[in-house]
Amino acid sequence: MRIRIVIHSRVNDGFQVSSENGKGATIASLFVISGRSQVDYYPLGKRTNVIGRDESVPIQVVDRRVSRKHLQILFDKETEFHYAIDMSGRNGVFINGERIENETVLADGDQIQCSG
C-alpha cells in the first residue's frame, strides 16, 4: 500500500481552491494508491487526519497490514507544515523508504508506506 502526498494548485492542474484573498490557494492532498489502477483522493486541509483500517477514521485503508489507527497526519498552524506520526508502532510507517520514529515533516511528492 503506497500513499503519496501531492500539493495541488489551480495554476498547474485546474484544481480550484478559493482563499480569503480570492487569489487562489494550494491545498495538500493525499492519494492512496493500491494496485495498478486503484487511486483514492483525499484533500488534507488544515486539520488532523487519521489513516487506518478502522471504519471510524477519516481515511480508511482496507488492508490487513494496516493497523486500525496506523498513521496520523496533522497540520501545524504555526509552521504551516503537515507532519506524519506513526500511531501503530508495530507495522511501521515509512516515508521515502525510511522508517519514521518521531513526528516527521511531509513535503510535496513524499511517498508514505504503511507497514514494511
Jmol script that loads the backbone (N, CA, C; Angstrom):
load data "model"
ATOM      1  N   MET A   1       0.840  -1.170   0.000  1.00  0.00           N
ATOM      2  CA  MET A   1       0.000   0.000   0.000  1.00  0.00           C
ATOM      3  C   MET A   1       0.889   1.238   0.000  1.00  0.00           C
ATOM      4  N   ARG A   2       0.754   2.079  -0.995  1.00  0.00           N
ATOM      5  CA  ARG A   2       1.522   3.315  -1.065  1.00  0.00           C
ATOM      6  C   ARG A   2       0.584   4.497  -0.899  1.00  0.00           C
ATOM      7  N   ILE A   3       1.079   5.528  -0.242  1.00  0.00           N
ATOM      8  CA  ILE A   3       0.332   6.767  -0.098  1.00  0.00           C
ATOM      9  C   ILE A   3       1.249   7.869  -0.578  1.00  0.00           C
ATOM     10  N   ARG A   4       0.727   8.728  -1.416  1.00  0.00           N
ATOM     11  CA  ARG A   4       1.561   9.804  -1.967  1.00  0.00           C
ATOM     12  C   ARG A   4       0.956  11.147  -1.585  1.00  0.00           C
ATOM     13  N   ILE A   5       1.785  12.039  -1.055  1.00  0.00           N
ATOM     14  CA  ILE A   5       1.373  13.392  -0.718  1.00  0.00           C
ATOM     15  C   ILE A   5       1.679  14.280  -1.920  1.00  0.00           C
ATOM     16  N   VAL A   6       0.683  15.035  -2.381  1.00  0.00           N
ATOM     17  CA  VAL A   6       0.861  15.900  -3.534  1.00  0.00           C
ATOM     18  C   VAL A   6       0.202  17.241  -3.240  1.00  0.00           C
ATOM     19  N   ILE A   7       0.853  18.326  -3.623  1.00  0.00           N
ATOM     20  CA  ILE A   7       0.275  19.650  -3.473  1.00  0.00           C
ATOM     21  C   ILE A   7      -0.388  20.030  -4.795  1.00  0.00           C
ATOM     22  N   HIS A   8      -1.666  20.393  -4.729  1.00  0.00           N
ATOM     23  CA  HIS A   8      -2.409  20.851  -5.910  1.00  0.00           C
ATOM     24  C   HIS A   8      -2.473  22.367  -5.898  1.00  0.00           C
ATOM     25  N   SER A   9      -2.446  22.961  -7.044  1.00  0.00           N
ATOM     26  CA  SER A   9      -2.748  24.383  -7.141  1.00  0.00           C
ATOM     27  C   SER A   9      -3.546  24.620  -8.405  1.00  0.00           C
ATOM     28  N   ARG A  10      -4.305  25.657  -8.409  1.00  0.00           N
ATOM     29  CA  ARG A  10      -5.153  25.934  -9.552  1.00  0.00           C
ATOM     30  C   ARG A  10      -4.321  26.261 -10.782  1.00  0.00           C
ATOM     31  N   VAL A  11      -3.123  26.775 -10.594  1.00  0.00           N
ATOM     32  CA  VAL A  11      -2.272  27.163 -11.717  1.00  0.00           C
ATOM     33  C   VAL A  11      -1.837  25.964 -12.539  1.00  0.00           C
ATOM     34  N   ASN A  12      -1.445  24.854 -11.874  1.00  0.00           N
ATOM     35  CA  ASN A  12      -0.833  23.779 -12.647  1.00  0.00           C
ATOM     36  C   ASN A  12      -1.754  22.635 -13.024  1.00  0.00           C
ATOM     37  N   ASP A  13      -2.944  22.534 -12.423  1.00  0.00           N
ATOM     38  CA  ASP A  13      -3.752  21.380 -12.808  1.00  0.00           C
ATOM     39  C   ASP A  13      -5.256  21.613 -12.791  1.00  0.00           C
ATOM     40  N   GLY A  14      -5.688  22.840 -12.699  1.00  0.00           N
ATOM     41  CA  GLY A  14      -7.109  23.124 -12.792  1.00  0.00           C
ATOM     42  C   GLY A  14      -7.900  22.888 -11.525  1.00  0.00           C
ATOM     43  N   PHE A  15      -7.289  22.383 -10.481  1.00  0.00           N
ATOM     44  CA  PHE A  15      -7.991  22.145  -9.223  1.00  0.00           C
ATOM     45  C   PHE A  15      -8.112  23.470  -8.499  1.00  0.00           C
ATOM     46  N   GLN A  16      -9.339  23.976  -8.327  1.00  0.00           N
ATOM     47  CA  GLN A  16      -9.522  25.304  -7.770  1.00  0.00           C
ATOM     48  C   GLN A  16      -9.869  25.256  -6.296  1.00  0.00           C
ATOM     49  N   VAL A  17      -9.144  26.057  -5.533  1.00  0.00           N
ATOM     50  CA  VAL A  17      -9.408  26.218  -4.110  1.00  0.00           C
ATOM     51  C   VAL A  17      -9.439  27.706  -3.844  1.00  0.00           C
ATOM     52  N   SER A  18     -10.531  28.206  -3.277  1.00  0.00           N
ATOM     53  CA  SER A  18     -10.588  29.645  -3.021  1.00  0.00           C
ATOM     54  C   SER A  18      -9.892  29.963  -1.711  1.00  0.00           C
ATOM     55  N   SER A  19      -9.324  31.148  -1.630  1.00  0.00           N
ATOM     56  CA  SER A  19      -8.683  31.593  -0.405  1.00  0.00           C
ATOM     57  C   SER A  19      -9.364  32.864   0.077  1.00  0.00           C
ATOM     58  N   GLU A  20      -8.982  33.326   1.245  1.00  0.00           N
ATOM     59  CA  GLU A  20      -9.599  34.521   1.805  1.00  0.00           C
ATOM     60  C   GLU A  20      -9.391  35.735   0.919  1.00  0.00           C
ATOM     61  N   ASN A  21      -8.249  35.826   0.264  1.00  0.00           N
ATOM     62  CA  ASN A  21      -7.988  36.999  -0.559  1.00  0.00           C
ATOM     63  C   ASN A  21      -8.501  36.840  -1.991  1.00  0.00           C
ATOM     64  N   GLY A  22      -9.073  35.678  -2.296  1.00  0.00           N
ATOM     65  CA  GLY A  22      -9.659  35.454  -3.610  1.00  0.00           C
ATOM     66  C   GLY A  22      -8.659  35.190  -4.712  1.00  0.00           C
ATOM     67  N   LYS A  23      -7.376  35.099  -4.405  1.00  0.00           N
ATOM     68  CA  LYS A  23      -6.352  34.900  -5.424  1.00  0.00           C
ATOM     69  C   LYS A  23      -6.024  33.437  -5.662  1.00  0.00           C
ATOM     70  N   GLY A  24      -6.705  32.545  -4.994  1.00  0.00           N
ATOM     71  CA  GLY A  24      -6.414  31.125  -5.141  1.00  0.00           C
ATOM     72  C   GLY A  24      -5.466  30.671  -4.058  1.00  0.00           C
ATOM     73  N   ALA A  25      -5.366  29.370  -3.867  1.00  0.00           N
ATOM     74  CA  ALA A  25      -4.528  28.810  -2.821  1.00  0.00           C
ATOM     75  C   ALA A  25      -4.117  27.411  -3.226  1.00  0.00           C
ATOM     76  N   THR A  26      -3.221  26.842  -2.460  1.00  0.00           N
ATOM     77  CA  THR A  26      -2.870  25.443  -2.665  1.00  0.00           C
ATOM     78  C   THR A  26      -3.424  24.644  -1.505  1.00  0.00           C
ATOM     79  N   ILE A  27      -3.663  23.379  -1.747  1.00  0.00           N
ATOM     80  CA  ILE A  27      -4.161  22.511  -0.690  1.00  0.00           C
ATOM     81  C   ILE A  27      -3.396  21.198  -0.750  1.00  0.00           C
ATOM     82  N   ALA A  28      -2.894  20.772   0.397  1.00  0.00           N
ATOM     83  CA  ALA A  28      -2.196  19.498   0.444  1.00  0.00           C
ATOM     84  C   ALA A  28      -3.226  18.393   0.255  1.00  0.00           C
ATOM     85  N   SER A  29      -2.881  17.423  -0.545  1.00  0.00           N
ATOM     86  CA  SER A  29      -3.787  16.325  -0.849  1.00  0.00           C
ATOM     87  C   SER A  29      -3.052  15.016  -0.733  1.00  0.00           C
ATOM     88  N   LEU A  30      -3.817  13.976  -0.503  1.00  0.00           N
ATOM     89  CA  LEU A  30      -3.248  12.658  -0.320  1.00  0.00           C
ATOM     90  C   LEU A  30      -3.879  11.712  -1.330  1.00  0.00           C
ATOM     91  N   PHE A  31      -3.054  10.937  -1.992  1.00  0.00           N
ATOM     92  CA  PHE A  31      -3.532   9.911  -2.914  1.00  0.00           C
ATOM     93  C   PHE A  31      -3.168   8.560  -2.335  1.00  0.00           C
ATOM     94  N   VAL A  32      -4.147   7.707  -2.133  1.00  0.00           N
ATOM     95  CA  VAL A  32      -3.892   6.339  -1.692  1.00  0.00           C
ATOM     96  C   VAL A  32      -3.878   5.489  -2.948  1.00  0.00           C
ATOM     97  N   ILE A  33      -2.732   4.889  -3.215  1.00  0.00           N
ATOM     98  CA  ILE A  33      -2.545   4.089  -4.429  1.00  0.00           C
ATOM     99  C   ILE A  33      -2.442   2.636  -4.017  1.00  0.00           C
ATOM    100  N   SER A  34      -3.389   1.832  -4.483  1.00  0.00           N
ATOM    101  CA  SER A  34      -3.345   0.399  -4.187  1.00  0.00           C
ATOM    102  C   SER A  34      -3.533  -0.362  -5.490  1.00  0.00           C
ATOM    103  N   GLY A  35      -2.641  -1.254  -5.744  1.00  0.00           N
ATOM    104  CA  GLY A  35      -2.694  -1.992  -7.007  1.00  0.00           C
ATOM    105  C   GLY A  35      -2.267  -1.096  -8.155  1.00  0.00           C
ATOM    106  N   ARG A  36      -2.614  -1.507  -9.341  1.00  0.00           N
ATOM    107  CA  ARG A  36      -2.190  -0.754 -10.526  1.00  0.00           C
ATOM    108  C   ARG A  36      -3.160   0.340 -10.925  1.00  0.00           C
ATOM    109  N   SER A  37      -4.450   0.173 -10.589  1.00  0.00           N
ATOM    110  CA  SER A  37      -5.421   1.138 -11.094  1.00  0.00           C
ATOM    111  C   SER A  37      -6.289   1.791 -10.019  1.00  0.00           C
ATOM    112  N   GLN A  38      -6.117   1.429  -8.769  1.00  0.00           N
ATOM    113  CA  GLN A  38      -6.939   1.975  -7.693  1.00  0.00           C
ATOM    114  C   GLN A  38      -6.249   3.181  -7.066  1.00  0.00           C
ATOM    115  N   VAL A  39      -6.847   4.374  -7.238  1.00  0.00           N
ATOM    116  CA  VAL A  39      -6.321   5.596  -6.645  1.00  0.00           C
ATOM    117  C   VAL A  39      -7.479   6.332  -5.978  1.00  0.00           C
ATOM    118  N   ASP A  40      -7.325   6.616  -4.687  1.00  0.00           N
ATOM    119  CA  ASP A  40      -8.325   7.379  -3.953  1.00  0.00           C
ATOM    120  C   ASP A  40      -7.716   8.712  -3.549  1.00  0.00           C
ATOM    121  N   TYR A  41      -8.497   9.790  -3.691  1.00  0.00           N
ATOM    122  CA  TYR A  41      -8.034  11.153  -3.439  1.00  0.00           C
ATOM    123  C   TYR A  41      -8.655  11.711  -2.171  1.00  0.00           C
ATOM    124  N   TYR A  42      -7.832  12.328  -1.313  1.00  0.00           N
ATOM    125  CA  TYR A  42      -8.315  12.951  -0.080  1.00  0.00           C
ATOM    126  C   TYR A  42      -7.635  14.306   0.096  1.00  0.00           C
ATOM    127  N   PRO A  43      -8.398  15.409   0.115  1.00  0.00           N
ATOM    128  CA  PRO A  43      -7.780  16.690   0.456  1.00  0.00           C
ATOM    129  C   PRO A  43      -7.486  16.698   1.955  1.00  0.00           C
ATOM    130  N   LEU A  44      -6.287  17.112   2.346  1.00  0.00           N
ATOM    131  CA  LEU A  44      -5.913  17.092   3.752  1.00  0.00           C
ATOM    132  C   LEU A  44      -6.417  18.310   4.513  1.00  0.00           C
ATOM    133  N   GLY A  45      -6.410  19.460   3.881  1.00  0.00           N
ATOM    134  CA  GLY A  45      -6.842  20.672   4.552  1.00  0.00           C
ATOM    135  C   GLY A  45      -5.930  21.007   5.727  1.00  0.00           C
ATOM    136  N   LYS A  46      -6.467  21.770   6.645  1.00  0.00           N
ATOM    137  CA  LYS A  46      -5.685  22.221   7.800  1.00  0.00           C
ATOM    138  C   LYS A  46      -6.224  21.581   9.074  1.00  0.00           C
ATOM    139  N   ARG A  47      -6.437  20.294   9.008  1.00  0.00           N
ATOM    140  CA  ARG A  47      -6.960  19.548  10.156  1.00  0.00           C
ATOM    141  C   ARG A  47      -6.126  18.285  10.343  1.00  0.00           C
ATOM    142  N   THR A  48      -6.382  17.605  11.439  1.00  0.00           N
ATOM    143  CA  THR A  48      -5.706  16.332  11.693  1.00  0.00           C
ATOM    144  C   THR A  48      -6.469  15.218  10.996  1.00  0.00           C
ATOM    145  N   ASN A  49      -5.748  14.340  10.319  1.00  0.00           N
ATOM    146  CA  ASN A  49      -6.330  13.200   9.633  1.00  0.00           C
ATOM    147  C   ASN A  49      -5.706  11.919  10.173  1.00  0.00           C
ATOM    148  N   VAL A  50      -6.522  10.897  10.340  1.00  0.00           N
ATOM    149  CA  VAL A  50      -6.034   9.595  10.766  1.00  0.00           C
ATOM    150  C   VAL A  50      -6.266   8.613   9.626  1.00  0.00           C
ATOM    151  N   ILE A  51      -5.258   7.810   9.356  1.00  0.00           N
ATOM    152  CA  ILE A  51      -5.322   6.786   8.318  1.00  0.00           C
ATOM    153  C   ILE A  51      -5.236   5.437   9.003  1.00  0.00           C
ATOM    154  N   GLY A  52      -6.137   4.537   8.631  1.00  0.00           N
ATOM    155  CA  GLY A  52      -6.112   3.206   9.218  1.00  0.00           C
ATOM    156  C   GLY A  52      -7.204   2.329   8.660  1.00  0.00           C
ATOM    157  N   ARG A  53      -7.320   1.161   9.234  1.00  0.00           N
ATOM    158  CA  ARG A  53      -8.285   0.158   8.791  1.00  0.00           C
ATOM    159  C   ARG A  53      -9.660   0.347   9.435  1.00  0.00           C
ATOM    160  N   ASP A  54      -9.714   1.025  10.574  1.00  0.00           N
ATOM    161  CA  ASP A  54     -10.953   1.201  11.324  1.00  0.00           C
ATOM    162  C   ASP A  54     -11.981   2.014  10.532  1.00  0.00           C
ATOM    163  N   GLU A  55     -13.244   1.635  10.649  1.00  0.00           N
ATOM    164  CA  GLU A  55     -14.308   2.333   9.929  1.00  0.00           C
ATOM    165  C   GLU A  55     -14.508   3.761  10.402  1.00  0.00           C
ATOM    166  N   SER A  56     -14.049   4.086  11.604  1.00  0.00           N
ATOM    167  CA  SER A  56     -14.297   5.412  12.168  1.00  0.00           C
ATOM    168  C   SER A  56     -13.262   6.463  11.772  1.00  0.00           C
ATOM    169  N   VAL A  57     -12.176   6.071  11.123  1.00  0.00           N
ATOM    170  CA  VAL A  57     -11.141   7.045  10.774  1.00  0.00           C
ATOM    171  C   VAL A  57     -11.505   7.771   9.472  1.00  0.00           C
ATOM    172  N   PRO A  58     -11.054   9.023   9.326  1.00  0.00           N
ATOM    173  CA  PRO A  58     -11.391   9.785   8.118  1.00  0.00           C
ATOM    174  C   PRO A  58     -10.884   9.163   6.817  1.00  0.00           C
ATOM    175  N   ILE A  59      -9.718   8.511   6.869  1.00  0.00           N
ATOM    176  CA  ILE A  59      -9.161   7.896   5.662  1.00  0.00           C
ATOM    177  C   ILE A  59      -8.970   6.413   5.940  1.00  0.00           C
ATOM    178  N   GLN A  60      -9.927   5.623   5.455  1.00  0.00           N
ATOM    179  CA  GLN A  60      -9.899   4.183   5.718  1.00  0.00           C
ATOM    180  C   GLN A  60      -9.162   3.458   4.605  1.00  0.00           C
ATOM    181  N   VAL A  61      -8.233   2.595   5.011  1.00  0.00           N
ATOM    182  CA  VAL A  61      -7.480   1.754   4.087  1.00  0.00           C
ATOM    183  C   VAL A  61      -7.721   0.311   4.512  1.00  0.00           C
ATOM    184  N   VAL A  62      -8.408  -0.429   3.663  1.00  0.00           N
ATOM    185  CA  VAL A  62      -8.740  -1.817   3.994  1.00  0.00           C
ATOM    186  C   VAL A  62      -7.604  -2.713   3.502  1.00  0.00           C
ATOM    187  N   ASP A  63      -6.719  -3.021   4.436  1.00  0.00           N
ATOM    188  CA  ASP A  63      -5.562  -3.860   4.151  1.00  0.00           C
ATOM    189  C   ASP A  63      -5.131  -4.464   5.479  1.00  0.00           C
ATOM    190  N   ARG A  64      -4.935  -5.767   5.525  1.00  0.00           N
ATOM    191  CA  ARG A  64      -4.632  -6.447   6.791  1.00  0.00           C
ATOM    192  C   ARG A  64      -3.302  -6.001   7.402  1.00  0.00           C
ATOM    193  N   ARG A  65      -2.403  -5.431   6.603  1.00  0.00           N
ATOM    194  CA  ARG A  65      -1.110  -4.953   7.118  1.00  0.00           C
ATOM    195  C   ARG A  65      -1.206  -3.566   7.750  1.00  0.00           C
ATOM    196  N   VAL A  66      -2.358  -2.912   7.580  1.00  0.00           N
ATOM    197  CA  VAL A  66      -2.572  -1.577   8.127  1.00  0.00           C
ATOM    198  C   VAL A  66      -3.313  -1.715   9.450  1.00  0.00           C
ATOM    199  N   SER A  67      -2.817  -1.045  10.489  1.00  0.00           N
ATOM    200  CA  SER A  67      -3.462  -1.086  11.807  1.00  0.00           C
ATOM    201  C   SER A  67      -4.770  -0.304  11.782  1.00  0.00           C
ATOM    202  N   ARG A  68      -5.581  -0.516  12.801  1.00  0.00           N
ATOM    203  CA  ARG A  68      -6.867   0.202  12.885  1.00  0.00           C
ATOM    204  C   ARG A  68      -6.659   1.707  12.845  1.00  0.00           C
ATOM    205  N   LYS A  69      -5.687   2.196  13.585  1.00  0.00           N
ATOM    206  CA  LYS A  69      -5.278   3.604  13.550  1.00  0.00           C
ATOM    207  C   LYS A  69      -3.775   3.586  13.357  1.00  0.00           C
ATOM    208  N   HIS A  70      -3.362   3.710  12.122  1.00  0.00           N
ATOM    209  CA  HIS A  70      -1.973   3.456  11.742  1.00  0.00           C
ATOM    210  C   HIS A  70      -1.123   4.735  11.704  1.00  0.00           C
ATOM    211  N   LEU A  71      -1.657   5.776  11.108  1.00  0.00           N
ATOM    212  CA  LEU A  71      -0.878   6.972  10.809  1.00  0.00           C
ATOM    213  C   LEU A  71      -1.733   8.205  11.045  1.00  0.00           C
ATOM    214  N   GLN A  72      -1.125   9.206  11.651  1.00  0.00           N
ATOM    215  CA  GLN A  72      -1.800  10.485  11.840  1.00  0.00           C
ATOM    216  C   GLN A  72      -1.050  11.530  11.031  1.00  0.00           C
ATOM    217  N   ILE A  73      -1.806  12.348  10.291  1.00  0.00           N
ATOM    218  CA  ILE A  73      -1.214  13.478   9.589  1.00  0.00           C
ATOM    219  C   ILE A  73      -1.845  14.723  10.190  1.00  0.00           C
ATOM    220  N   LEU A  74      -0.997  15.550  10.798  1.00  0.00           N
ATOM    221  CA  LEU A  74      -1.537  16.753  11.424  1.00  0.00           C
ATOM    222  C   LEU A  74      -0.939  17.988  10.791  1.00  0.00           C
ATOM    223  N   PHE A  75      -1.703  19.076  10.848  1.00  0.00           N
ATOM    224  CA  PHE A  75      -1.273  20.353  10.296  1.00  0.00           C
ATOM    225  C   PHE A  75      -0.911  21.270  11.446  1.00  0.00           C
ATOM    226  N   ASP A  76       0.277  21.859  11.389  1.00  0.00           N
ATOM    227  CA  ASP A  76       0.720  22.806  12.413  1.00  0.00           C
ATOM    228  C   ASP A  76       0.496  24.224  11.877  1.00  0.00           C
ATOM    229  N   LYS A  77      -0.393  24.964  12.523  1.00  0.00           N
ATOM    230  CA  LYS A  77      -0.743  26.309  12.053  1.00  0.00           C
ATOM    231  C   LYS A  77       0.435  27.278  12.129  1.00  0.00           C
ATOM    232  N   GLU A  78       1.327  27.081  13.092  1.00  0.00           N
ATOM    233  CA  GLU A  78       2.469  27.985  13.232  1.00  0.00           C
ATOM    234  C   GLU A  78       3.488  27.803  12.117  1.00  0.00           C
ATOM    235  N   THR A  79       3.822  26.565  11.796  1.00  0.00           N
ATOM    236  CA  THR A  79       4.820  26.306  10.758  1.00  0.00           C
ATOM    237  C   THR A  79       4.189  26.156   9.375  1.00  0.00           C
ATOM    238  N   GLU A  80       2.875  25.888   9.341  1.00  0.00           N
ATOM    239  CA  GLU A  80       2.123  25.617   8.107  1.00  0.00           C
ATOM    240  C   GLU A  80       2.653  24.394   7.360  1.00  0.00           C
ATOM    241  N   PHE A  81       3.114  23.409   8.125  1.00  0.00           N
ATOM    242  CA  PHE A  81       3.561  22.138   7.566  1.00  0.00           C
ATOM    243  C   PHE A  81       2.642  21.022   8.042  1.00  0.00           C
ATOM    244  N   HIS A  82       2.565  19.960   7.240  1.00  0.00           N
ATOM    245  CA  HIS A  82       1.897  18.727   7.653  1.00  0.00           C
ATOM    246  C   HIS A  82       2.964  17.797   8.216  1.00  0.00           C
ATOM    247  N   TYR A  83       2.602  17.089   9.274  1.00  0.00           N
ATOM    248  CA  TYR A  83       3.512  16.158   9.937  1.00  0.00           C
ATOM    249  C   TYR A  83       2.892  14.765   9.958  1.00  0.00           C
ATOM    250  N   ALA A  84       3.722  13.742   9.819  1.00  0.00           N
ATOM    251  CA  ALA A  84       3.286  12.353   9.912  1.00  0.00           C
ATOM    252  C   ALA A  84       3.709  11.792  11.262  1.00  0.00           C
ATOM    253  N   ILE A  85       2.804  11.045  11.894  1.00  0.00           N
ATOM    254  CA  ILE A  85       3.084  10.401  13.178  1.00  0.00           C
ATOM    255  C   ILE A  85       2.640   8.950  13.084  1.00  0.00           C
ATOM    256  N   ASP A  86       3.535   8.037  13.400  1.00  0.00           N
ATOM    257  CA  ASP A  86       3.222   6.607  13.418  1.00  0.00           C
ATOM    258  C   ASP A  86       2.406   6.309  14.676  1.00  0.00           C
ATOM    259  N   MET A  87       1.173   5.848  14.504  1.00  0.00           N
ATOM    260  CA  MET A  87       0.300   5.557  15.645  1.00  0.00           C
ATOM    261  C   MET A  87       0.320   4.080  16.030  1.00  0.00           C
ATOM    262  N   SER A  88       0.827   3.232  15.149  1.00  0.00           N
ATOM    263  CA  SER A  88       0.749   1.794  15.403  1.00  0.00           C
ATOM    264  C   SER A  88       2.010   1.250  16.067  1.00  0.00           C
ATOM    265  N   GLY A  89       3.154   1.736  15.607  1.00  0.00           N
ATOM    266  CA  GLY A  89       4.412   1.254  16.152  1.00  0.00           C
ATOM    267  C   GLY A  89       4.781  -0.139  15.692  1.00  0.00           C
ATOM    268  N   ARG A  90       3.803  -1.000  15.545  1.00  0.00           N
ATOM    269  CA  ARG A  90       4.057  -2.400  15.220  1.00  0.00           C
ATOM    270  C   ARG A  90       4.500  -2.611  13.776  1.00  0.00           C
ATOM    271  N   ASN A  91       3.676  -2.183  12.838  1.00  0.00           N
ATOM    272  CA  ASN A  91       3.980  -2.412  11.421  1.00  0.00           C
ATOM    273  C   ASN A  91       4.799  -1.301  10.799  1.00  0.00           C
ATOM    274  N   GLY A  92       4.814  -0.144  11.422  1.00  0.00           N
ATOM    275  CA  GLY A  92       5.654   0.948  10.964  1.00  0.00           C
ATOM    276  C   GLY A  92       5.055   1.811   9.875  1.00  0.00           C
ATOM    277  N   VAL A  93       5.633   2.996   9.766  1.00  0.00           N
ATOM    278  CA  VAL A  93       5.327   3.952   8.704  1.00  0.00           C
ATOM    279  C   VAL A  93       6.661   4.333   8.088  1.00  0.00           C
ATOM    280  N   PHE A  94       6.715   4.290   6.767  1.00  0.00           N
ATOM    281  CA  PHE A  94       7.937   4.601   6.038  1.00  0.00           C
ATOM    282  C   PHE A  94       7.675   5.783   5.116  1.00  0.00           C
ATOM    283  N   ILE A  95       8.566   6.773   5.157  1.00  0.00           N
ATOM    284  CA  ILE A  95       8.481   7.911   4.253  1.00  0.00           C
ATOM    285  C   ILE A  95       9.707   7.864   3.355  1.00  0.00           C
ATOM    286  N   ASN A  96       9.448   7.764   2.070  1.00  0.00           N
ATOM    287  CA  ASN A  96      10.521   7.643   1.069  1.00  0.00           C
ATOM    288  C   ASN A  96      11.488   6.517   1.426  1.00  0.00           C
ATOM    289  N   GLY A  97      10.920   5.414   1.920  1.00  0.00           N
ATOM    290  CA  GLY A  97      11.709   4.217   2.221  1.00  0.00           C
ATOM    291  C   GLY A  97      12.338   4.182   3.600  1.00  0.00           C
ATOM    292  N   GLU A  98      12.255   5.256   4.364  1.00  0.00           N
ATOM    293  CA  GLU A  98      12.862   5.325   5.690  1.00  0.00           C
ATOM    294  C   GLU A  98      11.786   5.232   6.769  1.00  0.00           C
ATOM    295  N   ARG A  99      11.970   4.314   7.711  1.00  0.00           N
ATOM    296  CA  ARG A  99      11.006   4.182   8.809  1.00  0.00           C
ATOM    297  C   ARG A  99      11.075   5.415   9.705  1.00  0.00           C
ATOM    298  N   ILE A 100       9.908   5.967  10.048  1.00  0.00           N
ATOM    299  CA  ILE A 100       9.903   7.134  10.922  1.00  0.00           C
ATOM    300  C   ILE A 100       9.737   6.687  12.369  1.00  0.00           C
ATOM    301  N   GLU A 101      10.406   7.381  13.251  1.00  0.00           N
ATOM    302  CA  GLU A 101      10.336   7.088  14.687  1.00  0.00           C
ATOM    303  C   GLU A 101       9.639   8.229  15.420  1.00  0.00           C
ATOM    304  N   ASN A 102       9.750   9.443  14.871  1.00  0.00           N
ATOM    305  CA  ASN A 102       9.207  10.636  15.503  1.00  0.00           C
ATOM    306  C   ASN A 102       8.303  11.372  14.529  1.00  0.00           C
ATOM    307  N   GLU A 103       7.700  12.433  14.999  1.00  0.00           N
ATOM    308  CA  GLU A 103       6.920  13.324  14.151  1.00  0.00           C
ATOM    309  C   GLU A 103       7.807  13.784  13.003  1.00  0.00           C
ATOM    310  N   THR A 104       7.330  13.616  11.767  1.00  0.00           N
ATOM    311  CA  THR A 104       8.156  13.884  10.591  1.00  0.00           C
ATOM    312  C   THR A 104       7.444  14.840   9.647  1.00  0.00           C
ATOM    313  N   VAL A 105       8.138  15.886   9.212  1.00  0.00           N
ATOM    314  CA  VAL A 105       7.574  16.859   8.279  1.00  0.00           C
ATOM    315  C   VAL A 105       7.374  16.199   6.922  1.00  0.00           C
ATOM    316  N   LEU A 106       6.231  16.474   6.316  1.00  0.00           N
ATOM    317  CA  LEU A 106       5.945  15.950   4.982  1.00  0.00           C
ATOM    318  C   LEU A 106       6.191  17.030   3.935  1.00  0.00           C
ATOM    319  N   ALA A 107       6.642  16.596   2.764  1.00  0.00           N
ATOM    320  CA  ALA A 107       6.905  17.520   1.659  1.00  0.00           C
ATOM    321  C   ALA A 107       6.184  17.020   0.413  1.00  0.00           C
ATOM    322  N   ASP A 108       5.999  17.915  -0.532  1.00  0.00           N
ATOM    323  CA  ASP A 108       5.351  17.573  -1.783  1.00  0.00           C
ATOM    324  C   ASP A 108       6.070  16.401  -2.439  1.00  0.00           C
ATOM    325  N   GLY A 109       5.313  15.389  -2.825  1.00  0.00           N
ATOM    326  CA  GLY A 109       5.879  14.234  -3.509  1.00  0.00           C
ATOM    327  C   GLY A 109       6.350  13.113  -2.608  1.00  0.00           C
ATOM    328  N   ASP A 110       6.255  13.290  -1.289  1.00  0.00           N
ATOM    329  CA  ASP A 110       6.674  12.207  -0.383  1.00  0.00           C
ATOM    330  C   ASP A 110       5.863  10.940  -0.633  1.00  0.00           C
ATOM    331  N   GLN A 111       6.548   9.805  -0.549  1.00  0.00           N
ATOM    332  CA  GLN A 111       5.908   8.503  -0.654  1.00  0.00           C
ATOM    333  C   GLN A 111       5.791   7.937   0.753  1.00  0.00           C
ATOM    334  N   ILE A 112       4.576   7.643   1.184  1.00  0.00           N
ATOM    335  CA  ILE A 112       4.354   7.088   2.514  1.00  0.00           C
ATOM    336  C   ILE A 112       3.885   5.655   2.346  1.00  0.00           C
ATOM    337  N   GLN A 113       4.496   4.755   3.094  1.00  0.00           N
ATOM    338  CA  GLN A 113       4.095   3.358   3.059  1.00  0.00           C
ATOM    339  C   GLN A 113       3.706   2.933   4.460  1.00  0.00           C
ATOM    340  N   CYS A 114       2.525   2.342   4.567  1.00  0.00           N
ATOM    341  CA  CYS A 114       2.046   1.804   5.838  1.00  0.00           C
ATOM    342  C   CYS A 114       2.438   0.341   5.894  1.00  0.00           C
ATOM    343  N   SER A 115       3.294  -0.031   6.803  1.00  0.00           N
ATOM    344  CA  SER A 115       3.860  -1.361   7.011  1.00  0.00           C
ATOM    345  C   SER A 115       5.003  -1.620   6.039  1.00  0.00           C
ATOM    346  N   GLY A 116       5.882  -2.488   6.441  1.00  0.00           N
ATOM    347  CA  GLY A 116       7.082  -2.757   5.664  1.00  0.00           C
ATOM    348  C   GLY A 116       6.883  -3.663   4.506  1.00  0.00           C
TER     349      GLY A 116
END
end "model"
wireframe off; spacefill off
backbone 0.3
color backbone group
